Amino acid sequence: VLNNYRRAHGAGYQHGDRKGCLRGTRETVLNEIESWTRDFERPPVFWLNGLAGTGKSTIAQTVSEQIFANGLLGASFFCSRDFEDRSDLRLIFPTLAVQLAHKYHAFRSILVPLLRSNPDIVHESLVNQMEELIVKPLKSADVWTVIVIDALDECKDEEPQSAILSVLGRFVGRIPKVKFFITGRPEPRIKTGFRLPLLVDSTDVFVLHDVQPSLINSDIRVFLKHELSEGKTRFNSKTTLDSLYTSILKAAFSEEDSEVDSKVRSTIGAVVLFVNPLPPPAIAKLIGLDSDEVSLFLTLVQSLLAFDEDSSQSVKPFHKSFPDFITDPSRCTDARFLISPKILHLELAMNCLRVVNDGLERNLLSLPDYALNSEVEDLQTRIDDRISDALRYACRSWHSHLTETEGDIVDVISHLRVFLDEKFLGWLEVVSVLGAVRGAIVGLDQLICWLQEVCFGPLTALCVV
């Protein structure tokens, strides 16, 4: 009965060529998980929360191996978008149930008669599946066990909050001797699922990408020492990583829409190309989009970004490999997402000049006549009140984007003329109070060189500036 029952093949931790953590690495998180698995006074659910590429599945593999050796592993399901059955939500509970039945005789004695009487339960709702296939047999079997579900975000799920987590929240309190170890990127539906009232107090959360840099550096040293001592060259191509990035982007923006795609490129491109990271409201101001719209785009791809729900916190790529990917046409082969740095720098230069031209005025801070900056006691308060994050960035960085541009520069030259004719002194005042005069001098020098090279003769360039 169990062997013929429909389930996901190859979903268990022992299948395929999955590799665990190198000995001596990830010790902090592994020790924390080990402590949780053995302490049944702690919450029954553990969420290993990590951005793309932080090693969640590698850790899940190691955890599965360790708790199997300790006799606590009941079942495991490693989700994968690359396999139809392992990305099917309706096969998670049936697959776990079959593994639990092979592990525990008491569980099997309850499950097998149920499957004989209702072989179509695999097609029923997730609620019925968990209650009949997992909860009732586990309660009757009365076993202490841990269940592992890895990469939950890779399962196809159209619900606004994870359907599996919604069901888990309803039943986890009814099987107190059972623990669920779950990994997944902090995508909106996963985060929303773990915040459900029935689940939030029953979950321990470990944010993998917040681990101290010193610990990460230690792991890297161990890895390099191991690789070099063995004489190995297993540094594979970027194919797998590129596929992951492409899948995340396509899942976030599944419907093709030229207008939306353009806004997405502007939003992600700004995060990738900004000289300094900025919070979402400032990003929106600098690219001329609605703040709520920008926040939505960033939320949908937050597994690729260091992105905090606090709108005052800056956003930046989580790993350098993502900017490298999304600006390289040989790697990012979907034109919907490919960012051309030269073209986007032109957009950013025009937008910076627009923000500067709209936001600057003489004596913006209402400073006393002839006063030195050091003599104004409330200078920082005036700066915070009157110079927005977007205006600060635009004043500091417009020339950095301008000198990287390529394309039709007619519009940006018109913005530049307004700036030089009408806003130049106001700009000098702002860079002065921001302590950015040296950068401004460098920027003007870059501007002259750029004008000479791109659009005017040397003499004309000097006259314009």
C-alpha positions, 0 to 999 in steps of 0.5 A: 500500500505504501509503495504504491501510494502517490508521493514525491519521489526523491524528496527525502534528505538521503536522495540525490547528491545533496551535500551538507556543511563542511565540518567546522562551518555553520557551527553557531546555527547548527548548535542552535538547531540541535538545542531546539530539536532536543528541547521539547519545551521550546516552540514546536516550529523552527524557521531558518529564514535566509536570503537566496544563496545563504546556504539554507538547504546545505544546513537543512541537509546537515540537520537531517543527517544529524537528527537521523543519526540521533534517531529523531528524524521522522521525515523530510521533504526537500522542495525543488522548483526543478521537479514537478512533484517536489514543487507540488504542495499537495504531495508534501503531507502524503510524502511525509506520511509515507516516510513516517509510516516506514519509520514508526510501526505504530504510525504505519498501523494507523495510516495503512488502513486509512489509505486502503479506505480512502486512496484519494486523500492525496487529492483532498484539501491540505487541511484534510491531508494534514489531519488524516495523514499526519496529525491523527496517526502521530497522536496515536503513535505517541512518538517524539520526532522531528519533520524537516521541510526545506525550501518551502518557497520553491513550492507553487502556491498562489495564496497570499500567505503560505497554504502549508503554514496556514494549515500547520498553524491550525494543527501544530498544537495538537501534536506536542511531541512533534517538531517542524524544522522549515527553511525558506526565503523571506518572501511575502507569503512565507513571512505572512504565514509565519505571522499568523496568530496560531503560528507566530508564538509557536515558532523560533526564527533564525535569520541566517543573513544576520549572522555576524560577519566574523563568523562568516569569515571564519567559515570561509577560511575553513572552506578555503583551507579545506579546498586548497589542502585537497587541491580541489577546483570545484568552483563551478560555473554560475549557471545554477545561481543564474537560474535561481535569480531568474526563477525568483524574478519570474515568480515575483513578476509572472505576468509580462507588462511592458509598463510594469517591467520598465518600472521594475527595471528602474527600481531594481536598477537603482538599488544596483547602481546607486553610489550609496544605498537609500531607503524605499521612499528616497528610491521612489523620489529619485526614480519618479515613481509612487512610493507604495509601488516601489515598496511593492516591487522591492518586497516581491524580490526581497529574497535578493536584497538586504531589505528591512520592513522599516522604510527608513532603512536602506536597501542594497543587494544582498550579494554582489553576484546579483548586480553582476548577474542582472547587468550581464546580458550573457547571464540575464537572458530575459530582457524583461529584467536585464539592466543596461548600466549606461542607459540607467545611469542616464535615467538616474542622472536626469532624475538626480538633476530633476530632484536638485532643480526642484528642491534647491533654493538659495539659503535653503536652511535659512542660515544667518548671514555670514555665519560659519557652519560650525557657528550654527548650533542647530545645523544638523536639525536644519539639515534633517528637516529641510534636506531629504534623503533623495535631495542629499543623494542627488546633490552628492551623486548626480555627476557620478551617474552623468559621467557613466551615461550613454545614449541620447543626452539632449534631455540631460543637457537641458537639465544640466543647463538649468542646474548651472544657470539657476541652482549652482549656488544653492547646490554649493550651499548644500554640499557645504553643510553636508561636508561634501565639498571635496566630492563636489570639486571632484564631480565638477572636474569629472563633468568638464572631462565628460563634456569635453569628450561627449558633447562639446569642444574643450573651450565650450565645456569650460565656458558652460561650467 
